[in-house]
Amino acid sequence: MGGVSTAGRDPGLQPERTRLAWRRTTLSAAVAAVLAVRAALHGGASAAAVVGCALCCVLWLGFLWVAHHRIRALAAGARPPALAPRHATATALCAVAMAVCAVALLV
């Protein structure tokens, strides 16, 4: 494995791929939030469904906030800083909580 050369490597490609991944994930979370709204309002909205829907939307906004800050950090400099542990934790918690809300709305 010693023959691999990194002389032609463009250091801007990795941040660009990461930025695009954040955008795709944010779009997926938006679709999940819209589907949660649709599921909550389909066939009459109960109080629990509306609360679950609102919680799902708030979680999406939290995820959007973290993603926006990460995308800006990736675009700001030549070498972006590592993702802060609190942002990584917030992102993971938002994703897991959205999944739990989705399951609760389907049951």
C-alpha positions in Angstrom: 0.0 0.0 0.0 3.0 2.2 -0.1 2.6 3.4 -3.7 -0.3 5.7 -3.2 0.5 9.4 -3.9 -1.4 12.2 -2.4 0.3 15.0 -4.4 -2.8 15.4 -6.7 -5.3 15.4 -3.8 -7.6 18.4 -3.7 -8.2 19.2 0.0 -11.4 21.0 -1.0 -13.2 17.9 -2.1 -13.7 16.3 1.3 -15.4 19.4 2.9 -17.6 19.7 -0.2 -18.7 16.1 0.0 -19.4 16.5 3.7 -21.4 19.7 3.1 -23.5 17.9 0.5 -24.0 15.0 2.9 -25.3 17.5 5.6 -27.7 19.0 3.0 -29.0 15.5 1.9 -29.5 14.5 5.6 -31.3 17.8 6.3 -33.6 17.2 3.3 -34.3 13.6 4.5 -35.2 15.0 8.0 -37.5 17.5 6.4 -39.3 14.8 4.5 -39.7 12.8 7.7 -41.2 15.9 9.4 -43.6 16.4 6.6 -44.6 12.8 6.6 -45.1 13.1 10.4 -47.5 16.0 9.8 -49.3 14.1 7.2 -49.7 11.0 9.5 -50.8 13.1 12.4 -53.5 14.9 10.4 -54.7 11.9 8.4 -58.1 10.7 9.5 -58.6 13.3 12.2 -56.0 14.8 14.5 -55.9 13.6 18.1 -54.1 15.7 20.8 -51.3 13.1 21.1 -50.8 13.2 17.3 -50.6 17.0 17.3 -48.1 16.9 20.1 -46.0 14.3 18.4 -46.1 16.2 15.2 -45.1 19.5 16.9 -42.2 17.6 18.6 -41.1 16.2 15.3 -41.0 19.7 13.8 -39.1 21.1 16.7 -36.5 18.3 16.4 -36.2 19.0 12.7 -35.5 22.7 13.4 -32.8 21.7 16.0 -31.2 19.4 13.4 -31.5 22.2 10.8 -29.7 24.6 13.2 -26.8 22.2 13.8 -26.5 21.3 10.0 -26.5 25.0 9.1 -23.7 25.8 11.5 -21.7 22.8 10.2 -22.2 23.8 6.6 -21.0 27.3 7.3 -18.0 26.0 9.2 -17.1 23.8 6.2 -17.4 26.8 3.8 -15.4 29.2 6.0 -11.9 28.0 5.8 -9.3 25.8 4.1 -9.4 23.3 6.9 -12.7 23.1 8.7 -12.6 22.4 12.5 -13.8 19.1 13.8 -17.5 18.7 14.7 -17.9 19.7 18.3 -19.0 16.9 20.6 -22.1 18.8 21.7 -23.1 19.3 18.1 -22.6 15.6 17.3 -24.6 14.7 20.4 -27.4 17.1 19.5 -27.5 15.7 15.9 -27.7 12.1 17.1 -30.3 12.9 19.7 -32.5 14.7 17.2 -32.3 11.9 14.7 -33.1 9.2 17.3 -35.9 11.3 18.8 -37.4 11.9 15.3 -37.4 8.2 14.7 -39.2 7.6 18.0 -41.8 10.2 17.2 -42.3 8.6 13.8 -42.9 5.2 15.3 -45.2 6.7 17.9 -47.3 8.4 15.2 -47.5 5.2 13.2 -48.7 3.0 16.1 
